[in-house]
Amino acid sequence: MTNIRVRLLAVLVVLSGSLTVAGVPPATAATPPDSLWFDGAPLTVRDGRFTDGRGREIVLRGYNVSGETKLEENGGLPFASAADARRSATALRALGGGNAVRFLLSWAHAEPVRGQVDTAYLAAATEQIRAFLDAGIRVYPDFHQDLHSRYLFHADSWYTGDGAPKWAVEAGSYPKESCGLCLFWGQNITQNAAVQQAQHDFWHNAHGLQDAFLGTARTTLAYLRRHLSDAEFAGIAGFDPYNEPYAGAYDSGQNSRSWERDLLWPFYARFRAAMDAAGWQDKPALVEPNLFWNANIPTQKQEGGLLDAGPLGPGYVFNTHFYDQKAISGILMWGKAADGQYAADFAAVRDRAGAAGTAAVVSEFGHPLSGAVADKAPTVLKAMYQALDSRLPGRSWWTGPAASGPVLSGTQWQWDLYHGRHHEPMNGNPGKVLTAGDAWNDEDLSAVRLDDCGTVTLRQDARLLDRVYPSATAGTALAFTYEDRSRDGSTTLTWNPVPSSLPNVAKLVGSGQYGLLVWRSGDGTAPTELHLPASFPTAATTVVSDLGAVHAPPAHTSATPVAAAPEPGGTGSRRLLLTDTDSGVLHYALVTNGATAPAGELLSAARAELAAWAAARFRQG
């Protein structure tokens, strides 16, 4: 997680009952592999974008599942059971609109005894991963760590960690942990001598720690490949080798950039070799740079971003996190986030991935939902999603959409089914049982909880979280924007209104939500797909495209270029399908829920305006 955190106010919520999801089908037995949507081919990297087996550009959106892995109460697994994993996957698809998850794993539980991998742990993790694959959700596992290990901390510590096993900590001679007068858990990264020395040991392979970790990683990779069917394995998007790497302490004459070059990148090369040996040759390693490379507090920002790794190529994806540390601090950012707040921060991610010749994913982002800075969350999260969608602020999107850039993949932190109902003895202390929030270092970032009836419920505005986004583009996405009309209290946040120069489009959208995708067609025959949120029921959805203009799009057939269809996985989620039959041609599609039975004349007029707008702002090539 981020390197700076506010100590959040703990709120105890007592929840009971079975786990259900309002408005969606109950979880059922595993879907047969031949019904999975992953088309038998892995997700690959081509021309700096994720692509599927049918040549479509893929955008991954979803959540981290879950910080529960940091806790001991469920044995280092995200869920207490495979049944809970299935219920969570259904809810994530239906309520959160996700098509991907970053699935946390624990080294401490995978290798509790040195040299002995716990296959029971791997089996349970595999079953929980399968629950998401069965729901049509792509998965990329992550060996997670924060502050190196919980075993660095004692029973009365203010903080805790996760990651390395007890034996790995006992192998070193570390001082008693102390962060001094730290207000934020992330300060331990640079102020706690025990954490610093343990991290330094790992990167220098002291006591063979890195060798042991890579050995466990190879076993884990091989186990997953062997125990997932080919169809299921096609849904594995890659592997995140190490969460938020940091040197701990630099060697004499070393800085962040040379540390990445001399120690971090060789580790990633070794992990890549382990993936290849385990049958993951076609899967990318989602590699993270030094966690401070894109810090938005100048005193913390460090040079990095794997600048000396050269072109990463299809074997790697540039993987980074972003938290607004100024907003989280409570003192460095007054007021709320605004239109375009993070455009430059996320543009830097696009630019770095582009220079490295690969795709990018923002595998963590988020903001506290309780405590002193929680009032910023609605605007901070809206601005982050806006920056994932486009590198442009809303105020300039319509006039310069060609500069919009690729749509970024991202997974929000986090989706914790047990939020507010944990039972975690902090650092094994029976007198310090944590139940509230995320039950880890006073954090409270889960987008979901169970209500008093045990129903899976969003804790944030559904208009913000369940979004239109281009999950698969048949060709190349040139520009995308989504106006979610999410709320900050009683205020509707509209950062990208349709301009008055398009009066019929503005009339059609009205006060509703809308998304607009512009793309250039490719050589394949599979359709372009956009996720349709629950706020876009078929009867209230209008699509205006060069492929057709329709209200209440029909079910998909080979003769319907504009159609609606269920998302795979049987979760009740839906998608818009746009089918073209050409190559290299500019296409556009606006989808909105703002119109009520629009007249044919209005649809035609809006279509003419959009056609003229697209022709003026993009060039055929």
LOSE-894200 format. One record per residue (C-alpha): residue in three letters; x, y, z. Coordinates in Angstrom, 1 decimal, padded with zeros to 4 digits. Layout:
(ALA (X Y Z))
...
This chain:
(MET (000.0 000.0 000.0))
(THR (001.0 003.6 -000.2))
(ASN (003.9 004.9 001.8))
(ILE (001.8 007.4 003.8))
(ARG (-001.4 006.9 005.7))
(VAL (-003.6 008.7 008.1))
(ARG (-004.4 006.8 011.3))
(LEU (-008.1 006.3 010.6))
(LEU (-010.9 006.3 013.1))
(ALA (-012.1 002.8 013.9))
(VAL (-015.8 002.1 013.6))
(LEU (-017.1 -001.3 014.7))
(VAL (-019.9 -002.7 012.5))
(VAL (-021.4 -005.9 013.6))
(LEU (-022.6 -007.9 010.6))
(SER (-024.2 -011.2 010.4))
(GLY (-026.1 -013.6 008.1))
(SER (-025.4 -015.3 004.9))
(LEU (-023.5 -013.6 002.1))
(THR (-025.8 -012.4 -000.7))
(VAL (-025.7 -009.9 -003.5))
(ALA (-028.8 -007.8 -004.0))
(GLY (-030.2 -007.9 -007.6))
(VAL (-027.8 -010.5 -009.0))
(PRO (-028.0 -014.3 -009.3))
(PRO (-026.7 -016.4 -006.4))
(ALA (-023.3 -018.0 -006.8))
(THR (-023.4 -021.4 -008.3))
(ALA (-021.0 -024.2 -009.0))
(ALA (-018.0 -023.6 -011.1))
(THR (-018.7 -022.6 -014.7))
(PRO (-017.6 -025.3 -017.2))
(PRO (-014.3 -024.3 -018.8))
(ASP (-015.7 -024.2 -022.3))
(SER (-018.0 -021.3 -021.3))
(LEU (-015.1 -019.1 -020.2))
(TRP (-014.7 -015.9 -022.2))
(PHE (-010.9 -016.0 -022.5))
(ASP (-011.0 -017.6 -026.0))
(GLY (-008.2 -020.1 -025.3))
(ALA (-005.5 -017.6 -026.0))
(PRO (-003.5 -015.6 -023.4))
(LEU (-003.6 -011.9 -022.9))
(THR (-000.4 -010.6 -024.6))
(VAL (001.3 -007.3 -025.1))
(ARG (001.4 -005.9 -028.6))
(ASP (002.3 -002.3 -029.7))
(GLY (002.2 -001.2 -026.1))
(ARG (-001.3 -002.4 -025.4))
(PHE (-002.8 -005.5 -023.9))
(THR (-004.4 -007.7 -026.7))
(ASP (-006.5 -010.8 -026.6))
(GLY (-006.5 -013.9 -028.8))
(ARG (-008.7 -012.1 -031.4))
(GLY (-006.4 -009.1 -031.7))
(ARG (-008.5 -006.7 -029.7))
(GLU (-007.1 -004.1 -027.4))
(ILE (-008.0 -005.0 -023.8))
(VAL (-008.4 -002.8 -020.8))
(LEU (-008.4 -004.4 -017.3))
(ARG (-010.5 -002.8 -014.6))
(GLY (-011.2 -004.1 -011.2))
(TYR (-009.9 -004.4 -007.6))
(ASN (-007.3 -005.8 -005.4))
(VAL (-008.5 -009.0 -003.8))
(SER (-007.8 -008.5 -001.0))
(GLY (-006.0 -007.0 002.0))
(GLU (-007.4 -009.9 004.0))
(THR (-004.3 -011.7 002.7))
(LYS (-002.2 -009.5 005.0))
(LEU (-004.1 -010.9 008.0))
(GLU (-003.8 -014.2 009.9))
(GLU (-007.4 -014.9 010.5))
(ASN (-008.0 -016.7 007.2))
(GLY (-004.5 -018.1 006.9))
(GLY (-003.1 -015.6 004.4))
(LEU (-005.9 -016.1 001.9))
(PRO (-008.3 -013.4 000.6))
(PHE (-011.3 -015.5 001.6))
(ALA (-012.4 -017.9 004.3))
(SER (-013.7 -020.3 001.7))
(ALA (-014.1 -020.9 -002.0))
(ALA (-017.8 -020.2 -001.6))
(ASP (-017.0 -016.7 -000.2))
(ALA (-014.7 -016.2 -003.2))
(ARG (-017.5 -017.1 -005.6))
(ARG (-019.9 -014.7 -003.9))
(SER (-017.3 -012.0 -004.0))
(ALA (-016.6 -012.5 -007.7))
(THR (-020.3 -012.3 -008.5))
(ALA (-020.6 -009.1 -006.5))
(LEU (-017.4 -007.6 -008.0))
(ARG (-018.7 -008.2 -011.5))
(ALA (-022.3 -007.1 -010.9))
(LEU (-021.7 -004.2 -008.5))
(GLY (-018.2 -003.0 -009.3))
(GLY (-018.1 -003.6 -013.1))
(GLY (-014.7 -005.3 -012.9))
(ASN (-013.2 -007.6 -015.4))
(ALA (-009.9 -008.2 -013.6))
(VAL (-008.5 -008.6 -010.1))
(ARG (-005.0 -008.5 -008.6))
(PHE (-005.1 -011.5 -006.3))
(LEU (-002.8 -011.3 -003.3))
(LEU (-000.7 -014.2 -002.1))
(SER (001.5 -014.6 001.0))
(TRP (005.1 -015.8 001.0))
(ALA (004.8 -016.4 004.7))
(HIS (001.9 -018.9 004.2))
(ALA (003.3 -020.4 001.0))
(GLU (006.6 -021.3 002.6))
(PRO (006.1 -021.4 006.4))
(VAL (009.1 -023.7 006.8))
(ARG (012.2 -023.0 004.8))
(GLY (012.3 -025.1 001.7))
(GLN (008.9 -026.6 002.3))
(VAL (006.0 -025.1 000.2))
(ASP (002.6 -025.6 001.7))
(THR (000.6 -027.2 -001.1))
(ALA (-002.6 -027.0 000.9))
(TYR (-002.2 -023.2 000.9))
(LEU (-001.6 -023.3 -002.9))
(ALA (-004.6 -025.5 -003.4))
(ALA (-006.9 -023.2 -001.5))
(ALA (-005.5 -020.2 -003.3))
(THR (-006.1 -021.9 -006.7))
(GLU (-009.7 -022.6 -005.8))
(GLN (-010.3 -019.0 -004.9))
(ILE (-008.6 -017.8 -008.1))
(ARG (-010.8 -020.2 -010.1))
(ALA (-013.9 -018.5 -008.6))
(PHE (-012.9 -015.3 -010.4))
(LEU (-012.0 -017.0 -013.6))
(ASP (-015.4 -018.7 -013.6))
(ALA (-017.0 -015.3 -013.4))
(GLY (-015.2 -014.1 -016.5))
(ILE (-012.7 -012.1 -014.5))
(ARG (-009.0 -012.1 -015.4))
(VAL (-006.6 -012.6 -012.6))
(TYR (-003.0 -011.6 -012.0))
(PRO (-001.5 -012.9 -008.7))
(ASP (000.7 -010.8 -006.6))
(PHE (003.2 -011.9 -003.9))
(HIS (002.4 -009.1 -001.5))
(GLN (004.6 -007.5 001.1))
(ASP (004.4 -004.3 003.3))
(LEU (007.2 -003.4 005.7))
(HIS (008.8 -006.8 004.8))
(SER (007.1 -009.0 007.4))
(ARG (004.8 -009.1 010.4))
(TYR (007.5 -011.0 012.2))
(LEU (009.6 -007.9 012.5))
(PHE (007.0 -006.4 014.8))
(HIS (006.3 -007.4 018.4))
(ALA (003.0 -007.9 020.2))
(ASP (002.7 -004.3 021.5))
(SER (003.8 -002.6 018.3))
(TRP (001.7 000.3 016.9))
(TYR (002.1 -001.2 013.4))
(THR (002.5 -004.5 011.6))
(GLY (003.7 -005.8 008.3))
(ASP (003.2 -008.7 006.0))
(GLY (005.2 -010.8 003.5))
(ALA (008.3 -012.8 004.5))
(PRO (008.0 -015.9 006.8))
(LYS (009.1 -016.0 010.4))
(TRP (012.2 -018.1 009.5))
(ALA (013.3 -015.4 007.0))
(VAL (013.3 -012.8 009.8))
(GLU (015.0 -015.1 012.2))
(ALA (017.8 -015.6 009.7))
(GLY (018.8 -012.0 010.1))
(SER (020.0 -010.0 013.1))
(TYR (017.6 -007.1 013.1))
(PRO (017.2 -004.5 015.8))
(LYS (014.0 -004.2 017.7))
(GLU (011.6 -002.4 015.4))
(SER (010.8 001.2 016.2))
(CYS (009.5 004.0 014.0))
(GLY (009.9 006.7 016.6))
(LEU (007.3 009.4 016.4))
(CYS (005.6 008.1 013.3))
(LEU (002.0 009.2 012.5))
(PHE (001.7 007.1 009.3))
(TRP (002.5 003.4 008.9))
(GLY (004.4 004.1 005.7))
(GLN (007.0 006.1 007.6))
(ASN (008.4 002.7 008.8))
(ILE (009.7 002.2 005.2))
(THR (012.4 004.9 005.6))
(GLN (012.5 005.3 009.4))
(ASN (012.4 001.9 011.0))
(ALA (015.9 000.4 011.1))
(ALA (014.6 -003.2 011.3))
(VAL (012.5 -002.8 008.2))
(GLN (015.3 -001.0 006.4))
(GLN (017.9 -003.7 007.2))
(ALA (015.5 -006.6 006.3))
(GLN (014.7 -005.1 002.9))
(HIS (018.4 -004.5 002.3))
(ASP (019.1 -008.1 003.1))
(PHE (016.5 -009.4 000.7))
(TRP (017.8 -007.3 -002.3))
(HIS (021.3 -008.5 -001.6))
(ASN (020.3 -012.1 -001.2))
(ALA (021.7 -012.2 002.3))
(HIS (021.1 -015.6 004.0))
(GLY (019.8 -016.8 000.5))
(LEU (016.5 -015.0 001.1))
(GLN (016.0 -014.0 -002.5))
(ASP (016.9 -017.5 -003.7))
(ALA (014.3 -019.0 -001.3))
(PHE (011.6 -016.6 -002.4))
(LEU (012.2 -017.3 -006.1))
(GLY (012.1 -021.0 -005.4))
(THR (008.7 -020.7 -003.8))
(ALA (007.6 -018.5 -006.7))
(ARG (008.7 -021.2 -009.2))
(THR (006.7 -023.8 -007.2))
(THR (003.7 -021.6 -007.0))
(LEU (003.8 -020.8 -010.7))
(ALA (004.1 -024.5 -011.6))
(TYR (001.3 -025.4 -009.3))
(LEU (-001.1 -022.9 -010.8))
(ARG (-000.2 -024.0 -014.3))
(ARG (-000.7 -027.6 -013.5))
(HIS (-004.0 -027.3 -011.6))
(LEU (-005.8 -024.8 -013.8))
(SER (-007.2 -026.1 -017.1))
(ASP (-005.9 -024.5 -020.3))
(ALA (-009.2 -022.5 -020.6))
(GLU (-008.8 -021.3 -017.1))
(PHE (-005.1 -020.5 -017.5))
(ALA (-005.9 -018.4 -020.5))
(GLY (-007.7 -016.0 -018.0))
(ILE (-004.4 -015.4 -016.0))
(ALA (-003.2 -012.0 -017.1))
(GLY (000.3 -012.3 -015.7))
(PHE (002.1 -012.2 -012.4))
(ASP (003.1 -009.3 -010.2))
(PRO (006.5 -010.5 -008.7))
(TYR (006.9 -008.0 -005.7))
(ASN (004.7 -005.3 -004.2))
(GLU (006.1 -001.8 -003.8))
(PRO (009.9 -002.6 -003.9))
(TYR (012.2 -000.3 -002.0))
(ALA (015.9 -000.6 -001.3))
(GLY (015.5 -000.3 002.5))
(ALA (018.9 001.4 002.6))
(TYR (021.2 002.3 -000.3))
(ASP (024.8 001.2 -000.5))
(SER (027.5 003.7 -000.6))
(GLY (027.4 005.7 -003.8))
(GLN (024.1 004.2 -004.8))
(ASN (020.8 006.0 -005.5))
(SER (017.3 005.0 -006.5))
(ARG (018.1 004.8 -010.2))
(SER (021.3 002.7 -009.8))
(TRP (019.5 000.5 -007.2))
(GLU (016.8 -000.3 -009.8))
(ARG (019.4 -001.0 -012.4))
(ASP (021.8 -003.1 -010.3))
(LEU (019.5 -005.0 -007.9))
(LEU (015.8 -004.6 -008.8))
(TRP (016.0 -005.4 -012.5))
(PRO (018.2 -008.5 -012.1))
(PHE (015.6 -009.8 -009.6))
(TYR (012.9 -009.3 -012.2))
(ALA (015.0 -011.1 -014.8))
(ARG (015.3 -014.0 -012.4))
(PHE (011.6 -014.0 -011.8))
(ARG (010.9 -013.9 -015.6))
(ALA (013.1 -017.0 -015.9))
(ALA (011.1 -018.7 -013.2))
(MET (007.9 -017.9 -015.1))
(ASP (009.3 -019.3 -018.3))
(ALA (010.5 -022.5 -016.6))
(ALA (007.1 -023.0 -015.0))
(GLY (005.1 -022.8 -018.3))
(TRP (004.3 -019.1 -018.2))
(GLN (006.2 -018.1 -021.3))
(ASP (003.3 -016.3 -022.8))
(LYS (002.4 -014.4 -019.6))
(PRO (003.9 -011.0 -018.8))
(ALA (005.6 -010.2 -015.5))
(LEU (003.9 -007.0 -014.2))
(VAL (007.0 -005.3 -012.8))
(GLU (006.9 -002.4 -010.3))
(PRO (009.6 000.3 -010.1))
(ASN (010.9 001.9 -006.9))
(LEU (007.7 002.8 -005.1))
(PHE (008.7 006.5 -004.7))
(TRP (009.4 007.1 -008.5))
(ASN (006.0 008.8 -009.0))
(ALA (005.4 010.2 -005.5))
(ASN (003.5 013.5 -005.7))
(ILE (005.3 015.0 -002.7))
(PRO (008.6 016.4 -004.0))
(THR (010.6 015.6 -000.9))
(GLN (009.7 011.9 -001.4))
(LYS (010.0 011.6 -005.2))
(GLN (013.0 009.6 -006.3))
(GLU (014.4 009.1 -009.8))
(GLY (013.3 005.8 -011.2))
(GLY (010.8 004.0 -013.4))
(LEU (013.1 001.3 -014.6))
(LEU (014.8 003.9 -016.8))
(ASP (017.9 001.7 -017.5))
(ALA (016.0 -001.6 -018.3))
(GLY (015.8 -000.7 -022.0))
(PRO (012.7 -001.8 -024.0))
(LEU (010.7 -004.1 -021.8))
(GLY (009.0 -005.9 -024.7))
(PRO (006.0 -008.3 -024.4))
(GLY (007.5 -010.3 -021.5))
(TYR (007.0 -007.4 -019.1))
(VAL (004.3 -004.8 -018.2))
(PHE (005.1 -001.5 -016.5))
(ASN (003.2 -001.8 -013.3))
(THR (002.8 001.1 -010.8))
(HIS (000.7 002.4 -007.9))
(PHE (-000.6 005.9 -007.3))
(TYR (-002.0 007.5 -004.2))
(ASP (-002.5 011.2 -003.7))
(GLN (-000.1 011.5 -000.7))
(LYS (-000.9 015.2 -000.4))
(ALA (-004.6 014.5 000.0))
(ILE (-003.9 011.6 002.4))
(SER (-001.6 013.7 004.6))
(GLY (-004.5 016.0 005.5))
(ILE (-002.2 019.1 005.5))
(LEU (-000.6 019.3 002.1))
(MET (-003.8 019.6 000.0))
(TRP (-006.6 021.8 001.1))
(GLY (-010.0 021.3 -000.4))
(LYS (-011.1 018.6 -002.9))
(ALA (-009.7 017.2 -006.1))
(ALA (-010.8 018.8 -009.3))
(ASP (-011.2 018.2 -013.0))
(GLY (-007.8 017.1 -014.4))
(GLN (-006.2 016.8 -010.9))
(TYR (-004.1 013.7 -011.8))
(ALA (-003.8 014.2 -015.6))
(ALA (-000.1 014.8 -015.4))
(ASP (000.6 012.0 -012.9))
(PHE (-001.1 009.4 -015.0))
(ALA (000.3 010.9 -018.2))
(ALA (003.8 010.1 -016.7))
(VAL (002.7 006.4 -016.4))
(ARG (001.6 006.4 -020.0))
(ASP (004.8 008.0 -021.2))
(ARG (007.1 005.8 -019.2))
(ALA (005.3 002.6 -020.5))
(GLY (005.4 004.0 -024.0))
(ALA (009.1 004.7 -023.8))
(ALA (009.6 001.2 -022.5))
(GLY (007.6 -000.3 -025.4))
(THR (005.0 -002.0 -023.3))
(ALA (001.6 -001.8 -021.7))
(ALA (000.9 -000.1 -018.3))
(VAL (-001.3 -001.0 -015.4))
(VAL (-002.0 001.1 -012.3))
(SER (-002.3 -001.9 -010.0))
(GLU (-003.2 000.1 -006.8))
(PHE (-004.9 003.4 -006.3))
(GLY (-007.5 004.6 -003.7))
(HIS (-008.2 006.9 -000.8))
(PRO (-009.3 006.4 002.9))
(LEU (-013.1 006.2 003.3))
(SER (-013.1 007.2 007.0))
(GLY (-011.0 009.5 009.2))
(ALA (-010.0 013.1 008.8))
(VAL (-009.5 013.1 005.0))
(ALA (-012.4 010.9 004.0))
(ASP (-014.3 013.9 002.7))
(LYS (-011.9 014.1 -000.2))
(ALA (-012.6 010.5 -001.4))
(PRO (-015.5 011.2 -003.8))
(THR (-013.4 013.8 -005.8))
(VAL (-010.1 012.0 -005.5))
(LEU (-011.4 008.7 -006.8))
(LYS (-013.3 010.4 -009.6))
(ALA (-010.2 012.3 -010.7))
(MET (-008.2 009.0 -010.6))
(TYR (-010.7 007.2 -012.8))
(GLN (-010.8 010.2 -015.1))
(ALA (-007.0 010.0 -015.5))
(LEU (-007.2 006.3 -016.2))
(ASP (-009.7 007.0 -019.0))
(SER (-007.8 009.8 -020.6))
(ARG (-004.7 012.0 -020.2))
(LEU (-006.9 015.1 -020.7))
(PRO (-009.0 017.0 -018.3))
(GLY (-012.7 017.1 -019.1))
(ARG (-012.6 020.8 -019.9))
(SER (-010.3 020.1 -022.9))
(TRP (-011.4 016.6 -024.0))
(TRP (-013.9 017.6 -026.6))
(THR (-011.7 020.1 -028.3))
(GLY (-008.5 018.0 -028.4))
(PRO (-009.6 014.3 -028.1))
(ALA (-006.7 013.1 -030.3))
(ALA (-004.4 013.7 -027.4))
(SER (-006.5 011.5 -025.1))
(GLY (-003.9 008.7 -025.1))
(PRO (-004.5 005.0 -024.4))
(VAL (-007.0 004.0 -021.8))
(LEU (-005.1 002.7 -018.8))
(SER (-005.8 -000.6 -016.9))
(GLY (-006.2 -000.3 -013.2))
(THR (-007.2 -002.1 -010.0))
(GLN (-008.5 -000.1 -007.1))
(TRP (-007.4 -000.9 -003.5))
(GLN (-009.4 -002.8 -002.4))
(TRP (-012.4 -005.3 -002.4))
(ASP (-012.6 -006.7 001.2))
(LEU (-015.6 -008.8 001.8))
(TYR (-015.0 -008.8 005.5))
(HIS (-014.6 -005.1 006.0))
(GLY (-015.7 -004.1 009.5))
(ARG (-016.2 -007.6 010.6))
(HIS (-012.7 -008.9 011.1))
(HIS (-011.2 -010.8 014.0))
(GLU (-007.5 -010.2 013.8))
(PRO (-005.2 -010.4 016.9))
(MET (-002.7 -007.7 015.8))
(ASN (000.8 -009.2 015.8))
(GLY (-000.6 -012.2 017.5))
(ASN (-001.7 -010.2 020.5))
(PRO (-005.0 -011.6 022.0))
(GLY (-005.5 -008.3 023.8))
(LYS (-005.5 -006.3 020.6))
(VAL (-008.1 -007.9 018.4))
(LEU (-008.9 -005.7 015.4))
(THR (-012.4 -005.9 013.9))
(ALA (-013.1 -002.5 012.3))
(GLY (-012.2 -001.2 008.9))
(ASP (-009.6 -003.3 007.0))
(ALA (-008.1 -004.5 010.4))
(TRP (-004.6 -003.6 009.2))
(ASN (-002.7 -000.5 010.4))
(ASP (-006.0 001.4 010.9))
(GLU (-006.7 001.4 007.1))
(ASP (-010.2 001.8 005.7))
(LEU (-010.2 001.6 001.9))
(SER (-012.5 -001.2 001.0))
(ALA (-015.0 -000.3 -001.7))
(VAL (-017.4 -003.0 -000.3))
(ARG (-018.8 -004.4 002.9))
(LEU (-021.6 -006.6 004.1))
(ASP (-024.7 -004.9 005.4))
(ASP (-026.6 -006.1 008.5))
(CYS (-028.3 -008.8 006.5))
(GLY (-025.1 -010.1 005.0))
(THR (-025.7 -008.6 001.6))
(VAL (-022.7 -007.4 -000.4))
(THR (-023.0 -003.6 -000.6))
(LEU (-020.9 -000.9 -002.1))
(ARG (-019.5 001.7 000.3))
(GLN (-018.9 004.3 -002.4))
(ASP (-021.2 005.8 -005.0))
(ALA (-022.1 003.2 -007.6))
(ARG (-022.1 005.8 -010.3))
(LEU (-018.3 006.2 -009.6))
(LEU (-017.4 002.5 -009.3))
(ASP (-019.6 000.8 -011.9))
(ARG (-018.4 002.5 -015.0))
(VAL (-018.7 002.4 -018.8))
(TYR (-015.2 001.5 -020.1))
(PRO (-013.9 -000.1 -023.3))
(SER (-013.1 -003.6 -022.1))
(ALA (-012.2 -004.8 -025.7))
(THR (-011.6 -002.6 -028.7))
(ALA (-011.5 -004.2 -032.2))
(GLY (-008.5 -002.2 -033.4))
(THR (-007.0 000.7 -031.6))
(ALA (-008.7 003.0 -029.1))
(LEU (-007.9 006.6 -030.0))
(ALA (-009.9 008.5 -027.4))
(PHE (-012.3 007.7 -024.5))
(THR (-014.2 009.6 -021.9))
(TYR (-016.8 008.8 -019.3))
(GLU (-018.9 011.3 -017.4))
(ASP (-020.1 009.4 -014.4))
(ARG (-022.1 012.2 -012.7))
(SER (-021.0 010.8 -009.4))
(ARG (-021.8 012.6 -006.2))
(ASP (-019.8 014.5 -003.5))
(GLY (-022.5 014.6 -000.8))
(SER (-025.5 016.3 -002.5))
(THR (-023.3 017.8 -005.3))
(THR (-023.3 016.2 -008.7))
(LEU (-019.8 016.2 -010.1))
(THR (-019.9 017.1 -013.8))
(TRP (-016.4 017.6 -015.1))
(ASN (-017.0 016.9 -018.8))
(PRO (-020.3 018.3 -020.0))
(VAL (-021.2 018.0 -023.7))
(PRO (-020.3 021.3 -025.3))
(SER (-022.9 023.7 -026.6))
(SER (-021.4 023.3 -030.1))
(LEU (-023.1 019.9 -030.2))
(PRO (-026.7 020.9 -029.1))
(ASN (-028.4 017.7 -030.2))
(VAL (-025.9 015.5 -028.5))
(ALA (-026.2 017.6 -025.4))
(LYS (-030.0 017.3 -025.5))
(LEU (-029.8 013.5 -026.0))
(VAL (-027.5 013.2 -023.0))
(GLY (-029.3 015.7 -020.8))
(SER (-028.3 015.2 -017.2))
(GLY (-027.5 011.5 -017.7))
(GLN (-024.3 009.6 -017.7))
(TYR (-022.4 009.1 -021.0))
(GLY (-019.3 007.5 -022.4))
(LEU (-017.7 008.1 -025.8))
(LEU (-015.2 005.9 -027.6))
(VAL (-013.4 006.7 -030.8))
(TRP (-011.4 003.9 -032.4))
(ARG (-009.8 002.8 -035.6))
(SER (-010.8 -000.7 -036.7))
(GLY (-008.4 -003.6 -037.0))
(ASP (-008.3 -006.7 -039.0))
(GLY (-010.3 -009.0 -036.8))
(THR (-014.0 -009.9 -036.8))
(ALA (-014.7 -009.8 -033.0))
(PRO (-016.8 -006.9 -031.8))
(THR (-015.7 -003.9 -029.7))
(GLU (-017.1 -004.3 -026.2))
(LEU (-018.0 -001.6 -023.6))
(HIS (-019.1 -002.5 -020.1))
(LEU (-022.6 -001.4 -019.3))
(PRO (-023.1 -000.4 -015.7))
(ALA (-026.3 -001.4 -013.8))
(SER (-027.4 002.3 -014.3))
(PHE (-027.6 001.5 -018.0))
(PRO (-030.6 -000.9 -018.2))
(THR (-031.3 -001.9 -021.8))
(ALA (-034.6 000.0 -021.9))
(ALA (-032.8 003.2 -020.9))
(THR (-029.7 002.9 -023.0))
(THR (-029.1 004.9 -026.2))
(VAL (-026.2 004.4 -028.6))
(VAL (-025.2 006.9 -031.3))
(SER (-022.5 005.6 -033.6))
(ASP (-021.5 005.6 -037.2))
(LEU (-022.5 001.9 -037.0))
(GLY (-026.0 002.8 -036.1))
(ALA (-028.2 004.9 -033.7))
(VAL (-030.5 003.0 -031.5))
(HIS (-032.5 003.3 -028.3))
(ALA (-032.8 000.1 -026.2))
(PRO (-030.2 -001.9 -028.2))
(PRO (-031.4 -005.4 -029.3))
(ALA (-029.8 -008.7 -028.4))
(HIS (-026.7 -009.6 -030.3))
(THR (-026.9 -011.4 -033.6))
(SER (-024.6 -011.5 -036.6))
(ALA (-026.9 -008.9 -038.2))
(THR (-026.9 -006.4 -035.4))
(PRO (-023.9 -004.0 -035.5))
(VAL (-025.1 -002.3 -032.2))
(ALA (-026.3 -004.8 -029.6))
(ALA (-026.4 -005.6 -025.9))
(ALA (-025.4 -008.9 -024.4))
(PRO (-024.7 -010.5 -021.0))
(GLU (-021.1 -010.4 -019.7))
(PRO (-019.7 -014.0 -019.5))
(GLY (-019.8 -015.6 -016.1))
(GLY (-023.5 -015.5 -015.3))
(THR (-023.2 -012.6 -012.8))
(GLY (-026.0 -010.5 -014.4))
(SER (-023.5 -007.9 -015.7))
(ARG (-024.0 -006.7 -019.3))
(ARG (-021.9 -005.2 -022.2))
(LEU (-022.5 -003.3 -025.4))
(LEU (-021.2 -004.9 -028.6))
(LEU (-020.2 -002.8 -031.6))
(THR (-019.4 -004.8 -034.7))
(ASP (-017.6 -003.3 -037.8))
(THR (-016.6 -005.2 -040.9))
(ASP (-013.7 -003.0 -042.1))
(SER (-010.1 -002.3 -041.3))
(GLY (-008.3 001.0 -040.7))
(VAL (-011.6 003.0 -040.5))
(LEU (-012.4 005.6 -037.9))
(HIS (-015.4 004.7 -035.7))
(TYR (-017.2 006.4 -032.8))
(ALA (-019.9 005.4 -030.4))
(LEU (-021.6 007.4 -027.7))
(VAL (-023.6 005.5 -025.1))
(THR (-025.9 007.3 -022.6))
(ASN (-028.7 006.7 -020.2))
(GLY (-029.9 010.3 -020.3))
(ALA (-032.6 009.9 -023.0))
(THR (-036.2 008.7 -022.6))
(ALA (-037.6 007.3 -025.8))
(PRO (-035.7 009.8 -028.1))
(ALA (-037.3 010.6 -031.4))
(GLY (-035.6 009.3 -034.6))
(GLU (-035.0 012.9 -035.6))
(LEU (-033.0 013.6 -032.5))
(LEU (-030.9 010.4 -033.0))
(SER (-030.2 011.4 -036.6))
(ALA (-029.2 014.9 -035.7))
(ALA (-026.9 013.8 -032.9))
(ARG (-025.3 011.3 -035.2))
(ALA (-024.6 014.0 -037.8))
(GLU (-023.0 016.2 -035.1))
(LEU (-020.8 013.4 -033.9))
(ALA (-019.8 012.4 -037.4))
(ALA (-018.7 016.0 -038.2))
(TRP (-016.9 016.3 -034.8))
(ALA (-015.0 013.1 -035.3))
(ALA (-014.0 014.0 -038.9))
(ALA (-012.7 017.4 -037.8))
(ARG (-010.7 016.1 -034.8))
(PHE (-009.2 012.9 -036.2))
(ARG (-007.5 012.1 -039.5))
(GLN (-007.8 008.9 -041.4))
(GLY (-004.5 007.1 -041.8))
